[in-house]
Amino acid sequence: MQDDLHISASLPAAPSSSASTNTVHLRALRRWWVRPRTRDLFIALLYCSPALLVFGLFTYLPFFRAVFLSLNVTNQAGQAVAFNGLAYYLRILNLDGSGRTEYLNSIGTSFGFMLMVVPPVTVISLGLALLSTVKVRGIQIFRTIFTGSIAISLASAGVIWSLLYNPATKATAWLVDLLQIPTPSLLGYGPAAIPAVAAMTVWSGIGFNFILALAGIQAIPHDLYETASIDGAGRWARFRHITLPLLSPTLLFLVIIGSIGSLQAFTQFHLLMPDAPNTVFVYLTYRAFWYDNRYGLAAAMSIVLFAILVALTILQYRTLDRRVHYH
C-alpha cells in the first residue's frame, strides 16, 4: 500500500484542462496575428483611431443622444424626466389629432425653397462654366468674377442682401412696384419672402457650383469635340451628346449636395426673416430648441429632417443615376 502511494506521488501531475485551453487560444491568436491582412487592419485602425474618436464624440454620440431625447419629455436643463414615446413624431407629422399643421407646412416650405434654389443654381453655374471655356482674351477675369461669391460667407451675404432688400436703400423698390407688393419690402410680404431668400441663396451658391462644373467640363477629352466637329455636329449636338452625358456625374453630385444644403438652410433665414411665420423646418427646429426650450421636440424634428435627407438622397441617386454616364 505504501509502495503504491510512493509510486503515484512520484508520477508527474497531468496538465489541467484550463492550461491546455489557454495554450490552444494563444496558438490561434498567434496564427491570427501573423496574417498580413490582420496586421494591416490593426495598423489602419490605429491610424484611424483619432478620426473615429472625433466622429464618435461629436457625431454618433450626439445623434444617439438626440434619438433618446426625442422619446422623452425634458426639463429646462435638457434632462429626460418622462418617457413620451412617439408623441413628438406624431405631432410633427400631424398624426396626433391636434390639427396643428405648422410643422408639416414648414416641411413643404423647405421643399419649395429647395426647388427654388437647386435647379436655377445648377443651370446658371453650368451656363457660366460653358461660357468660361470659350477661348477669348481676358476670360480669366470673368472666371474670377464668376467664383467671387464663394469667398463671401453666408452671414456676410445675408447682411449684404438685407441691405438690398431694405426699403431705405430703394435698391429693390422697382421690383416691389413691378410685382405690386403691398409692403415696401420683399421680405415683409409672405409670398415674396421665400423667393427673395432663394435669390440670395442662388447667388451665394453659384461660385462653388461653377468651379465644379468647369472642372468637369475641362476633364472631358478635347478629341471627342474635334471628332464630332469633323462629322458635322453643331454646338448644340456636341453639348447634348458629349458634354451633358460626360458631365452627368458632376451634375448628379451638385444636385444631391445642393438639395441637402437647401433643406438645411438656416443662416439666411435667421438674418433676413427671423420673425416670419412661414419659415423653413430647420428654423422652426432652432426656435423650438433655443426659444421654447423644448429639447425633446427639437430632437425629434432633427431626426425627422435626418430621415428626410436620407430618403431624398436615396431617391435622387436611384432616379438620376440611371441617366449618369460614368467614363
C-alpha positions as CSV (number, residue, x, y, z in Angstrom):
1,M,0.0,0.0,0.0
2,Q,2.8,2.4,0.9
3,D,4.7,1.4,-2.3
4,D,1.6,2.3,-4.4
5,L,1.4,5.6,-2.7
6,H,5.1,6.3,-3.3
7,I,4.8,5.4,-7.0
8,S,1.7,7.6,-7.5
9,A,3.4,10.5,-5.8
10,S,6.4,10.2,-8.0
11,L,4.5,10.4,-11.2
12,P,4.2,13.9,-12.9
13,A,0.9,15.7,-12.5
14,A,-1.4,15.7,-15.5
15,P,-1.8,19.1,-17.1
16,S,-5.0,20.9,-16.2
17,S,-7.7,21.4,-18.9
18,S,-7.6,25.2,-18.4
19,A,-3.9,25.3,-19.2
20,S,-4.3,23.3,-22.4
21,T,-7.2,25.5,-23.4
22,N,-5.1,28.7,-22.9
23,T,-2.3,27.2,-25.0
24,V,-4.7,26.5,-27.8
25,H,-6.1,30.0,-27.6
26,L,-2.6,31.5,-27.7
27,R,-1.7,29.5,-30.7
28,A,-4.9,30.5,-32.5
29,L,-4.2,34.2,-31.6
30,R,-0.6,33.9,-32.9
31,R,-1.8,32.4,-36.2
32,W,-4.4,35.2,-36.5
33,W,-1.8,37.9,-35.8
34,V,0.8,36.7,-38.3
35,R,-1.6,37.1,-41.1
36,P,-0.8,40.2,-43.2
37,R,-4.4,41.3,-43.5
38,T,-4.8,41.2,-39.7
39,R,-1.8,43.3,-39.1
40,D,-2.8,45.8,-41.9
41,L,-6.3,46.1,-40.3
42,F,-4.8,46.7,-36.9
43,I,-2.4,49.4,-38.2
44,A,-5.3,51.0,-40.2
45,L,-7.5,51.1,-37.1
46,L,-4.6,52.6,-35.2
47,Y,-4.2,55.4,-37.7
48,C,-7.9,56.0,-37.9
49,S,-8.5,56.0,-34.2
50,P,-8.2,59.8,-33.8
51,A,-10.8,60.4,-36.5
52,L,-13.0,57.6,-35.2
53,L,-12.8,59.2,-31.7
54,V,-13.7,62.6,-33.0
55,F,-16.6,61.2,-35.0
56,G,-17.8,59.2,-32.1
57,L,-17.8,62.1,-29.7
58,F,-19.1,64.8,-32.0
59,T,-21.3,62.9,-34.4
60,Y,-22.5,59.5,-33.3
61,L,-22.9,60.2,-29.6
62,P,-24.9,63.4,-30.2
63,F,-27.1,61.5,-32.7
64,F,-28.0,58.7,-30.3
65,R,-28.5,61.4,-27.6
66,A,-30.9,63.2,-29.9
67,V,-32.8,59.9,-30.5
68,F,-33.0,59.4,-26.8
69,L,-34.3,62.9,-26.1
70,S,-36.9,62.7,-28.9
71,L,-38.6,59.9,-27.0
72,N,-38.8,61.7,-23.7
73,V,-40.1,64.9,-22.1
74,T,-37.3,67.1,-20.9
75,N,-36.9,69.8,-18.2
76,Q,-35.4,73.2,-18.6
77,A,-31.9,71.7,-18.1
78,G,-32.4,69.3,-21.0
79,Q,-32.7,66.2,-18.9
80,A,-35.2,63.5,-19.7
81,V,-37.9,63.4,-17.0
82,A,-40.7,61.2,-18.5
83,F,-41.0,58.8,-21.4
84,N,-43.0,60.2,-24.2
85,G,-42.8,57.6,-26.9
86,L,-43.5,58.7,-30.4
87,A,-45.7,61.6,-29.4
88,Y,-43.4,64.2,-30.7
89,Y,-43.1,62.5,-34.1
90,L,-46.9,62.2,-34.3
91,R,-47.2,65.9,-33.6
92,I,-44.7,66.9,-36.2
93,L,-46.4,64.8,-38.9
94,N,-49.9,65.9,-37.7
95,L,-50.9,62.4,-36.8
96,D,-51.9,63.1,-33.2
97,G,-55.3,64.6,-34.0
98,S,-54.4,68.1,-32.7
99,G,-54.8,69.7,-36.1
100,R,-51.5,71.6,-35.8
101,T,-50.0,71.8,-39.3
102,E,-47.2,74.3,-38.8
103,Y,-44.5,71.6,-38.9
104,L,-45.9,69.9,-42.0
105,N,-46.3,73.3,-43.6
106,S,-42.7,74.2,-42.8
107,I,-41.5,70.9,-44.4
108,G,-43.4,71.8,-47.5
109,T,-41.8,75.3,-47.4
110,S,-38.4,73.7,-47.2
111,F,-39.1,71.6,-50.3
112,G,-40.4,74.6,-52.1
113,F,-37.3,76.5,-51.2
114,M,-35.1,73.6,-52.5
115,L,-36.9,73.7,-55.8
116,M,-36.3,77.5,-56.0
117,V,-32.6,77.1,-55.4
118,V,-31.2,73.8,-56.8
119,P,-32.4,74.0,-60.5
120,P,-31.5,77.7,-61.0
121,V,-28.1,77.5,-59.4
122,T,-27.2,74.3,-61.3
123,V,-28.4,75.7,-64.7
124,I,-26.7,79.1,-64.1
125,S,-23.4,77.6,-63.0
126,L,-23.4,75.2,-66.0
127,G,-24.1,78.1,-68.3
128,L,-21.3,80.2,-66.8
129,A,-18.9,77.2,-67.0
130,L,-19.7,76.7,-70.7
131,L,-19.0,80.4,-71.3
132,S,-15.8,80.2,-69.4
133,T,-14.5,77.6,-71.8
134,V,-14.6,80.0,-74.7
135,K,-11.1,81.0,-75.8
136,V,-11.2,84.8,-75.8
137,R,-8.9,87.3,-74.3
138,G,-9.5,88.1,-70.6
139,I,-11.5,85.0,-69.9
140,Q,-9.6,84.6,-66.6
141,I,-11.1,87.8,-65.4
142,F,-14.6,86.5,-65.9
143,R,-13.8,83.2,-64.3
144,T,-12.6,85.2,-61.2
145,I,-15.8,87.2,-61.2
146,F,-18.0,84.0,-61.5
147,T,-16.2,82.5,-58.5
148,G,-16.5,85.6,-56.4
149,S,-19.4,84.5,-54.3
150,I,-17.5,81.5,-52.9
151,A,-15.3,83.9,-51.0
152,I,-18.2,85.5,-49.2
153,S,-19.8,83.6,-46.3
154,L,-23.5,83.2,-45.9
155,A,-23.5,85.5,-42.9
156,S,-21.8,88.3,-44.9
157,A,-24.0,87.6,-47.9
158,G,-27.1,87.8,-45.7
159,V,-26.1,91.2,-44.4
160,I,-25.4,92.5,-47.9
161,W,-28.8,91.2,-49.2
162,S,-30.6,92.5,-46.2
163,L,-29.4,96.0,-47.1
164,L,-30.5,95.4,-50.7
165,Y,-34.0,94.4,-49.5
166,N,-34.2,97.3,-47.0
167,P,-36.8,99.8,-48.2
168,A,-34.5,102.7,-47.1
169,T,-31.9,101.8,-49.8
170,K,-34.6,101.6,-52.5
171,A,-32.5,99.1,-54.4
172,T,-35.4,96.8,-54.9
173,A,-38.2,99.4,-55.0
174,W,-38.6,98.9,-58.7
175,L,-39.2,95.2,-58.2
176,V,-41.8,95.9,-55.4
177,D,-43.6,98.2,-57.8
178,L,-43.4,95.8,-60.7
179,L,-44.9,92.9,-58.6
180,Q,-47.4,95.3,-56.9
181,I,-46.5,94.1,-53.5
182,P,-48.5,95.8,-50.7
183,T,-45.4,96.1,-48.4
184,P,-42.4,98.3,-49.1
185,S,-40.0,95.3,-48.7
186,L,-39.9,91.9,-50.4
187,L,-39.2,90.3,-47.1
188,G,-42.3,91.8,-45.5
189,Y,-44.7,90.1,-47.9
190,G,-45.3,86.4,-47.3
191,P,-45.4,85.0,-50.8
192,A,-42.4,87.0,-51.9
193,A,-40.2,86.4,-48.8
194,I,-39.1,82.8,-49.6
195,P,-38.3,83.6,-53.2
196,A,-36.3,86.6,-52.1
197,V,-34.2,84.4,-49.7
198,A,-33.9,81.9,-52.5
199,A,-32.4,84.5,-54.8
200,M,-29.8,85.3,-52.3
201,T,-29.0,81.6,-51.8
202,V,-28.7,81.1,-55.6
203,W,-26.2,84.0,-55.8
204,S,-24.2,82.6,-52.9
205,G,-24.0,79.1,-54.3
206,I,-23.0,79.9,-57.9
207,G,-19.3,80.1,-57.1
208,F,-19.0,76.6,-55.7
209,N,-21.1,75.0,-58.4
210,F,-19.3,76.9,-61.1
211,I,-15.9,75.6,-60.1
212,L,-17.1,72.0,-60.1
213,A,-18.9,72.3,-63.4
214,L,-15.9,74.0,-65.0
215,A,-13.6,71.3,-63.7
216,G,-15.9,68.6,-65.0
217,I,-16.0,70.2,-68.5
218,Q,-12.3,70.6,-68.6
219,A,-11.8,66.9,-67.8
220,I,-13.7,65.9,-71.0
221,P,-11.2,64.9,-73.7
222,H,-11.0,67.5,-76.4
223,D,-10.6,64.9,-79.1
224,L,-14.2,64.0,-78.8
225,Y,-15.2,67.5,-79.7
226,E,-12.8,67.6,-82.7
227,T,-14.2,64.3,-83.9
228,A,-17.7,65.5,-83.6
229,S,-16.9,68.7,-85.4
230,I,-15.4,66.7,-88.3
231,D,-18.5,64.7,-88.5
232,G,-20.6,67.9,-88.8
233,A,-22.0,68.1,-85.3
234,G,-23.0,71.6,-84.2
235,R,-22.6,73.2,-80.8
236,W,-26.0,72.0,-79.5
237,A,-25.3,68.5,-80.8
238,R,-21.9,68.5,-79.1
239,F,-23.4,69.7,-75.9
240,R,-26.2,67.3,-75.9
241,H,-24.3,64.1,-76.9
242,I,-20.8,64.8,-75.4
243,T,-20.8,67.5,-72.7
244,L,-24.0,66.7,-70.9
245,P,-23.5,62.9,-70.7
246,L,-19.9,63.1,-69.6
247,L,-20.7,65.9,-67.1
248,S,-23.6,64.0,-65.7
249,P,-21.7,62.6,-62.6
250,T,-20.7,66.1,-61.7
251,L,-24.3,67.3,-62.1
252,L,-25.6,64.5,-60.0
253,F,-23.2,65.4,-57.2
254,L,-24.3,69.1,-57.5
255,V,-28.0,68.2,-57.3
256,I,-27.6,66.0,-54.3
257,I,-25.3,68.3,-52.4
258,G,-27.5,71.3,-53.3
259,S,-30.7,69.6,-52.2
260,I,-29.1,68.7,-48.8
261,G,-27.8,72.2,-48.3
262,S,-31.1,73.8,-49.3
263,L,-33.1,71.7,-46.8
264,Q,-30.6,72.5,-44.1
265,A,-30.6,76.3,-44.9
266,F,-30.7,78.3,-41.7
267,T,-28.3,81.3,-41.7
268,Q,-30.1,83.3,-44.5
269,F,-33.5,82.8,-42.8
270,H,-32.1,83.8,-39.4
271,L,-30.7,87.1,-40.9
272,L,-33.3,88.0,-43.5
273,M,-36.6,86.9,-42.0
274,P,-36.1,85.9,-38.3
275,D,-39.7,86.5,-37.2
276,A,-41.6,85.4,-40.2
277,P,-44.4,82.9,-39.5
278,N,-43.9,80.9,-42.8
279,T,-40.4,79.7,-42.4
280,V,-38.5,76.5,-43.1
281,F,-38.3,73.4,-41.0
282,V,-34.7,73.9,-39.8
283,Y,-35.5,77.4,-38.4
284,L,-38.5,76.0,-36.5
285,T,-36.2,73.4,-35.0
286,Y,-33.9,76.2,-33.9
287,R,-36.7,78.1,-32.3
288,A,-38.1,75.1,-30.5
289,F,-34.6,74.4,-29.0
290,W,-33.4,77.9,-28.2
291,Y,-36.5,80.0,-27.7
292,D,-39.1,77.5,-26.3
293,N,-36.6,75.1,-24.6
294,R,-38.5,72.1,-25.9
295,Y,-35.5,69.9,-26.3
296,G,-37.3,66.7,-26.9
297,L,-39.4,68.2,-29.7
298,A,-36.4,69.8,-31.3
299,A,-34.5,66.5,-31.1
300,A,-37.5,64.7,-32.8
301,M,-37.5,67.4,-35.5
302,S,-33.8,66.9,-36.2
303,I,-34.4,63.2,-36.5
304,V,-37.2,63.8,-38.9
305,L,-35.0,66.0,-41.0
306,F,-32.3,63.4,-41.0
307,A,-34.7,60.8,-42.2
308,I,-36.0,63.1,-45.0
309,L,-32.4,63.8,-46.2
310,V,-31.5,60.2,-46.3
311,A,-34.7,59.2,-48.1
312,L,-34.3,62.1,-50.6
313,T,-30.7,61.3,-51.3
314,I,-31.5,57.6,-51.9
315,L,-34.4,58.6,-54.2
316,Q,-32.3,61.1,-56.2
317,Y,-29.5,58.7,-56.6
318,R,-31.6,55.8,-57.7
319,T,-33.6,58.0,-60.1
320,L,-30.9,60.1,-61.6
321,D,-28.1,57.6,-61.5
322,R,-29.8,55.7,-64.4
323,R,-29.0,58.7,-66.6
324,V,-25.4,59.2,-65.4
325,H,-22.7,58.2,-67.8
326,Y,-19.5,57.2,-65.9
327,H,-16.4,57.4,-68.0
